[in-house]
């Protein structure tokens, strides 16, 4: 994101300081329940709908005083939920699945991103306009993570050998500068993160979603610990209702969403913010949940994710877990694209 260069780190540090504090559920002074939500990474414009949902009063309406906290990677978010440091987390579905299979006591309770944001990104003058143009090019990616491990799925789908695209490793903070300076031709990245960063630099990025190749994976979702689900199911249900309604409202009112985020985390480029919100909202729906409701998952969908985890992510003993271990829709209320959500009355 483009903030004044000298203030970018300070802005993120300030966001972290604002977000930190006591965690774990409890009672606020006004009698509402205190709850914490840890994001997947540091606060970015893609998180704006969460801030708008709080700002518009959806959580207050459910009697929840929600604290949004920055994250430092989905694995850390999963660990924070598993150990009870925070009540809820927003994390990559594949990371949550792998951790559950390895013994973490967490479960997916709401799939915010029905489609993953995995994509390849390039500059508009790169000569790349579709997937075929990547053949023979150099693509930068970070050294680890689910998306990197699943890159062979793209090659398999395209029918390419490993050496038909040169993959180079780059630190997260170096990917955008390296792309702009033409050290490489494209980035593997989340469209809702790196895409807006390029917009902030004045580019109209070329975005090649993996979904366009038919690689339809679940994206980020909300997790809670088995203990929270067991001991306070009412809080889980109220949290989900506030999140669903607040997120849907935020996507239908993107100008207000941008303003809420700017008020909470000032300094981000306006065009980049709008790009991130729009991109995030496009990931809400897939062919499945337009019928079953926003946030829902299915046994078939999760079984597909388990197969992907076995083939590309090193999941062993898949027979030891089942979809019932991974997710629950029990705390979700149907909300379909045609539903009109009104903000709570002040």
C-alpha positions, -999 to 999 in steps of 0.1 A, spaced: 0 0 0 13 35 -6 16 55 25 42 81 29 72 58 27 87 70 59 55 64 77 45 29 65 63 10 92 51 34 118 15 31 106 16 -7 109 32 -5 143 5 19 154 -22 -4 141 -6 -32 162 -5 -11 193 -41 0 189 -53 -36 184 -34 -52 212 -47 -55 247 -64 -80 269 -76 -110 250 -101 -138 257 -138 -135 262 -152 -116 292 -176 -89 301 -172 -53 291 -183 -24 313 -216 -21 294 -224 -58 300 -215 -69 265 -191 -98 258 -156 -90 250 -141 -111 221 -110 -110 200 -105 -116 163 -69 -121 151 -63 -114 114 -41 -135 91 -14 -108 87 -8 -72 97 -37 -49 91 -42 -43 54 -70 -27 33 -83 -62 25 -95 -63 61 -117 -33 57 -150 -52 58 -142 -64 94 -137 -28 106 -168 -17 88 -189 -44 104 -177 -33 138 -181 4 130 -217 0 117 -227 -17 149 -233 -53 139 -212 -67 167 -226 -43 193 -261 -54 182 -252 -89 192 -238 -78 225 -202 -83 215 -173 -58 221 -149 -70 194 -112 -63 194 -95 -68 160 -59 -78 163 -32 -80 136 -17 -114 127 17 -126 116 7 -155 93 -21 -179 93 -1 -205 112 4 -181 141 -33 -172 140 -42 -209 142 -18 -213 172 -32 -183 189 -68 -196 187 -57 -231 196 -40 -220 228 -68 -196 238 -48 -164 233 -76 -151 211 -112 -162 206 -115 -162 168 -91 -162 140 -91 -154 102 -68 -179 85 -61 -197 53 -83 -228 50 -54 -250 40 -33 -239 69 -62 -245 93 -69 -280 78 -32 -290 81 -30 -279 117 -62 -296 126 -49 -328 110 -17 -324 131 -36 -321 164 -47 -285 168 -81 -282 185 -96 -257 161 -125 -258 136 -137 -237 107 -169 -220 117 -174 -196 88 -158 -195 53 -156 -158 45 -137 -164 12 -156 -190 -7 -129 -187 -33 -92 -184 -26 -73 -152 -36 -43 -172 -51 -32 -155 -83 -3 -145 -105 3 -108 -109 22 -88 -135 26 -52 -147 4 -40 -176 35 -36 -199 50 -69 -190 37 -87 -221 17 -110 -198 -21 -109 -203 -31 -146 -198 -16 -178 -184 0 -189 -216 22 -157 -215 38 -170 -183 56 -198 -201 93 -190 -202 90 -162 -176 105 -157 -142 80 -157 -113 88 -146 -77 72 -161 -47 79 -163 -10 99 -193 2 71 -212 20 34 -213 26 4 -232 11 3 -212 -21 40 -219 -29 35 -256 -22 5 -257 -44 21 -241 -75 26 -276 -90 -12 -278 -93 -11 -248 -117 17 -265 -137 -3 -297 -138 -34 -279 -149 -16 -261 -177 2 -293 -187 37 -276 -183 69 -291 -170 85 -276 -139 113 -259 -159 88 -240 -182 85 -213 -156 115 -202 -135 105 -197 -98 127 -174 -77 123 -169 -40 119 -133 -26 111 -119 8 75 -106 11 86 -70 13 108 -73 -18 82 -88 -42 65 -56 -53 98 -35 -56 114 -64 -75 85 -67 -99 84 -29 -106 122 -29 -112 118 -58 -136 140 -82 -116 113 -108 -125 82 -109 -147 54 -118 -123 46 -126 -87 27 -154 -70 5 -136 -45 -29 -131 -30 -48 -109 -54 -64 -89 -25 -30 -81 -11 -4 -75 -38 -29 -63 -64 -39 -32 -44 -2 -26 -36 4 -22 -74 -26 0 -77 -11 22 -50 20 25 -71 0 38 -101 -3 5 -120 -33 -13 -133 -21 -48 -126 -27 -79 -146 -43 -104 -123 -45 -141 -132 -66 -159 -106 -60 -196 -101 -97 -200 -101 -98 -191 -138 -79 -224 -144 -106 -243 -125 -85 -245 -93 -114 -236 -71 -101 -238 -35 -116 -224 -3 -99 -192 9 -96 -176 43 -122 -184 69 -130 -180 106 -118 -205 131 -126 -211 168 -112 -235 193 -131 -267 203 -132 -253 238 -149 -220 227 -174 -240 206 -182 -263 234 -183 -239 263 -198 -208 246 -218 -219 215 -241 -189 219 -211 -165 215 -200 -184 184 -235 -181 169 -237 -144 177 -202 -137 164 -210 -155 131 -243 -136 127 -226 -103 133 -198 -112 109 -220 -125 81 -244 -96 82 -217 -70 87 -195 -83 60 -224 -85 35 -234 -49 44 -198 -37 40 -196 -52 5 -229 -35 -4 -217 -2 10 -181 0 -1 -177 38 3 -187 36 39 -165 6 43 -135 25 30 -142 54 54 -145 31 84 -111 16 76 -95 50 70 -108 63 103 -94 32 121 -61 29 101 -53 61 82 -26 65 56 -34 40 29 -38 50 -7 -75 56 -16 -74 37 -49 -56 8 -33 -82 6 -6 -111 6 -30 -93 -21 -51 -88 -43 -20 -124 -40 -8 -138 -48 -42 -115 -78 -46 -123 -91 -12 -160 -89 -18 -157 -108 -51 -144 -138 -31 -176 -141 -10 -195 -164 -32 -190 -196 -52 -215 -218 -70 -221 -238 -39 -228 -212 -13 -252 -190 -34 -276 -218 -25 -265 -228 10 -256 -194 23 -226 -171 28 -199 -187 50 -211 -223 45 -189 -252 36 -197 -287 24 -184 -322 29 -176 -324 -8 -157 -291 -7 -137 -301 23 -129 -336 10 -115 -318 -21 -93 -297 2 -81 -328 20 -71 -343 -14 -52 -312 -23 -34 -312 10 -24 -348 5 -11 -342 -31 6 -309 -26 9 -300 11 23 -331 26 -7 -342 46 -2 -378 59 -28 -402 71 -58 -384 56 -80 -413 67 -75 -401 103 -96 -369 97 -130 -363 82 -149 -332 71 -167 -333 104 -134 -327 121 -125 -297 99 -157 -276 98 -192 -269 111 -221 -249 96 -241 -253 128 -235 -217 138 -244 -201 105 -277 -186 94 -286 -186 57 -277 -154 39 -278 -154 1 -268 -128 -25 -304 -115 -29 -307 -107 8 -306 -70 17 -289 -63 50 -296 -31 69 -272 -16 94 -283 -16 130 -302 15 141 -281 38 162 
